Amino acid sequence: MKPTSVGVYQAIVEVIKDNQSIAKVGTAEDGSYNITIPAGVYTLKISKQGYETKTINIVVVSNATTFVTTLLKEEFCEIIEPQEEKQIVSFVLPGEIKIFGGKSKQGIVNPEKGENVKIVFRLKMPGKVSLKVFTLLGELVYEDAIETNSDNGMFTWLPKDVATGTYIVYVKGPGVDTYKKIVIAR
């Protein structure tokens, strides 16, 4: 099987039969992959952090190559201007993070207008939580860490010393290990 040509590197392609995962492989830099499986009817689940998961039903025929082409739609972070912090945390499930900020409510923060980013998290248990913000090339531009006595909390980041662009927000703590995107515009 050879899927997408959109170049989604390190997407996970999982082959499912009778609700059981029977094979899993990551895609190459060009989005391609190869899996050898017997003839039959299968479901492909293609996923990657930052993209919507795609599920496709396929039929594999004996002594033939099955080609699957699909597009993965990129997800954008949801930005909502919060009314108060306690209200924000109630919408975050354990193991998740949500990013809030920006007047546009379109996932764009402008620090020149005093807009900051609030990264809200809910842990599985209290403990140390770290925040790292990277460029799309992997350069670390901001980091912070806090110790929390409850299962939820928040980081506030004023991205004043970074260029306009898309950034990856990474939060790690007890029961949370998650990446999200944010756009900084000036």
C-alpha positions as CSV (number, residue, x, y, z in Angstrom):
1,M,0.0,0.0,0.0
2,K,1.3,3.5,-0.8
3,P,-0.8,6.4,0.5
4,T,-0.6,10.2,0.4
5,S,1.8,12.2,-1.6
6,V,1.2,15.4,0.5
7,G,4.5,14.8,2.4
8,V,3.1,14.4,5.9
9,Y,6.2,13.0,7.6
10,Q,5.9,10.6,10.6
11,A,2.1,10.2,10.3
12,I,1.0,6.9,11.9
13,V,-0.8,4.5,9.6
14,E,-2.7,1.8,11.5
15,V,-4.3,-1.2,9.8
16,I,-7.4,-2.4,11.7
17,K,-9.4,-5.6,11.1
18,D,-12.4,-6.7,13.3
19,N,-11.6,-3.8,15.7
20,Q,-8.1,-5.1,16.3
21,S,-4.9,-3.3,15.3
22,I,-2.9,-5.7,13.1
23,A,-0.1,-3.4,11.8
24,K,1.2,0.1,12.4
25,V,3.9,2.1,10.6
26,G,5.1,5.7,10.3
27,T,5.2,7.5,7.0
28,A,8.4,8.6,5.2
29,E,9.3,12.3,4.5
30,D,7.3,12.2,1.3
31,G,4.2,10.8,3.1
32,S,4.6,7.3,1.7
33,Y,4.6,3.9,3.5
34,N,4.5,0.2,2.7
35,I,2.6,-2.5,4.6
36,T,2.3,-6.1,3.6
37,I,-1.0,-7.7,4.7
38,P,-3.1,-10.6,3.5
39,A,-6.1,-10.1,1.2
40,G,-9.2,-8.9,3.0
41,V,-11.2,-5.9,4.1
42,Y,-9.5,-3.4,6.4
43,T,-9.8,0.0,8.0
44,L,-6.9,2.4,7.7
45,K,-6.5,4.9,10.5
46,I,-4.1,7.7,9.6
47,S,-3.1,10.2,12.3
48,K,-0.6,12.7,13.4
49,Q,-0.5,15.3,16.1
50,G,-1.7,18.6,14.6
51,Y,-3.8,16.9,11.9
52,E,-7.4,15.5,11.9
53,T,-7.4,11.7,12.0
54,K,-8.5,10.1,8.8
55,T,-10.3,6.7,8.7
56,I,-10.6,4.8,5.3
57,N,-12.1,1.4,4.5
58,I,-10.0,-0.5,1.9
59,V,-10.1,-3.9,0.1
60,V,-6.8,-5.7,-0.4
61,V,-6.8,-8.2,-3.3
62,S,-4.4,-11.2,-3.5
63,N,-1.2,-10.8,-5.6
64,A,-1.9,-7.1,-6.2
65,T,-0.7,-3.7,-4.8
66,T,-3.4,-1.5,-3.2
67,F,-2.7,2.2,-3.5
68,V,-4.4,4.6,-1.1
69,T,-4.2,8.4,-1.5
70,T,-5.7,10.8,1.0
71,L,-5.2,14.2,2.4
72,L,-4.7,15.0,6.1
73,K,-6.4,18.2,7.1
74,E,-4.3,20.4,9.4
75,E,-5.9,21.3,12.7
76,F,-5.6,24.8,14.2
77,C,-5.7,25.7,17.8
78,E,-8.8,27.1,19.3
79,I,-8.4,30.5,20.8
80,I,-11.1,32.0,23.0
81,E,-10.9,35.0,25.1
82,P,-11.6,33.7,28.6
83,Q,-13.9,35.4,31.0
84,E,-12.3,34.0,34.1
85,E,-9.6,31.4,34.7
86,K,-11.8,28.9,36.7
87,Q,-14.2,28.8,33.8
88,I,-11.4,27.9,31.4
89,V,-10.2,24.9,33.4
90,S,-13.6,23.3,33.5
91,F,-13.5,22.9,29.7
92,V,-10.2,21.1,29.7
93,L,-10.3,17.3,30.1
94,P,-7.6,15.4,32.1
95,G,-4.5,15.0,30.0
96,E,-5.4,17.9,27.7
97,I,-4.2,21.5,27.2
98,K,-6.1,24.4,25.7
99,I,-4.7,27.6,24.4
100,F,-6.5,30.9,24.9
101,G,-5.6,34.5,23.9
102,G,-5.8,37.1,21.2
103,K,-8.5,39.6,20.5
104,S,-9.3,38.0,17.1
105,K,-10.4,34.7,18.6
106,Q,-9.0,33.1,15.4
107,G,-5.9,31.5,16.9
108,I,-3.7,34.6,16.3
109,V,-2.0,36.5,19.1
110,N,-0.5,40.0,18.6
111,P,1.9,40.9,21.4
112,E,2.2,44.4,20.1
113,K,-1.4,45.0,21.2
114,G,-0.6,43.5,24.7
115,E,-2.2,40.2,23.9
116,N,-0.8,37.2,25.8
117,V,-1.2,33.5,25.5
118,K,-2.8,31.4,28.3
119,I,-2.0,27.7,28.2
120,V,-4.4,25.9,30.4
121,F,-3.8,22.2,31.4
122,R,-5.5,19.5,33.4
123,L,-3.2,16.8,34.8
124,K,-4.0,13.3,35.9
125,M,-2.5,14.2,39.3
126,P,-0.6,17.1,40.9
127,G,3.0,17.5,40.1
128,K,5.7,19.4,38.0
129,V,4.5,20.7,34.7
130,S,6.9,22.0,32.0
131,L,6.1,24.3,29.0
132,K,8.3,24.6,25.9
133,V,7.5,26.7,22.9
134,F,9.3,25.9,19.6
135,T,9.6,27.3,16.1
136,L,8.5,25.0,13.3
137,L,12.2,24.3,12.8
138,G,12.5,23.0,16.4
139,E,14.2,26.0,17.9
140,L,13.3,26.6,21.6
141,V,12.0,30.1,22.1
142,Y,10.4,30.0,25.5
143,E,10.3,27.6,28.5
144,D,8.8,27.6,31.9
145,A,8.0,25.0,34.6
146,I,5.7,25.0,37.7
147,E,4.9,22.7,40.5
148,T,1.2,22.4,41.1
149,N,-0.7,21.1,44.1
150,S,-3.9,20.5,42.1
151,D,-4.7,18.7,38.9
152,N,-5.1,21.9,36.9
153,G,-3.2,25.1,36.2
154,M,-2.2,27.6,33.6
155,F,0.9,29.2,32.0
156,T,0.8,32.8,30.8
157,W,3.2,33.7,28.0
158,L,3.7,37.2,26.5
159,P,5.5,36.4,23.2
160,K,7.2,39.8,22.9
161,D,10.6,38.6,21.7
162,V,9.5,36.2,18.9
163,A,8.9,36.8,15.2
164,T,5.6,36.5,13.4
165,G,4.9,32.9,12.6
166,T,3.5,29.6,13.8
167,Y,4.8,28.0,17.0
168,I,4.5,24.6,18.6
169,V,3.5,24.7,22.3
170,Y,4.5,21.6,24.3
171,V,3.3,20.8,27.8
172,K,4.5,17.8,29.8
173,G,3.4,16.7,33.3
174,P,1.7,13.9,35.2
175,G,-0.7,12.4,32.6
176,V,-0.2,15.1,30.0
177,D,2.3,15.1,27.1
178,T,0.7,17.3,24.4
179,Y,1.6,19.6,21.5
180,K,-0.6,22.4,20.0
181,K,0.0,25.2,17.5
182,I,-0.3,28.9,18.0
183,V,0.1,31.8,15.5
184,I,1.9,35.0,16.6
185,A,1.2,38.1,14.3
186,R,2.4,41.6,14.6
